[in-house]
Amino acid sequence: MSNLTGYYDPRDTVSFKVKMSNSDPSTAFENLTGEIYAFASSLTHRTQYKLLGSQPFQVSLPVRGNYDFVSKEMAIYTDTAAGAGDSGSIYHGFKFEGWLLRIVDSAGQVVARKASSPVLLKLADKAPALSVGEPFDRSAPGAGPGK
């Protein structure tokens, strides 16, 4: 994560390095798609989250092989949810919360998932339907935008 000028500067970004290894001596894993998601949580509403960004990538793991991927940079700034005239106080808006990684096979089935927290892991099935920047309530059924 880069921080150029201070606490949650609008230019702050995060990128992710994904490392996978295949210890199986006879099976290669081909034609997989990885999906990395970055999330932010509201500073004022515990269950409000936003998708900051996502990036799909192709994965092939040869027998006893390794795979490395570095995602694009994603902005992690907090927006000011307090409205016009707000000075940009850090007590409003959203802050970087963590990441979610999904690995999907060619049939569209999730074969692996991992997250920086159990809360984000619960969003694994819903993440592809989320829109970047749209707030959602993680505790609502469906946990989609506007819910």
Secondary structure, 3 states (H helix, E strand, C coil): CECCCCCCCCCCEECCEEEEECCCCCCCEEEEEEEEEEEEEECCCCCEEEEEEEEEEEEEECCCCEEEEECCCEECCCCCCCCCCCCCCCCCCEEEEEEEEEEECCCCCEEEEEECCHHHHCCCCCHHHCCECCCEECCCCCCCECC
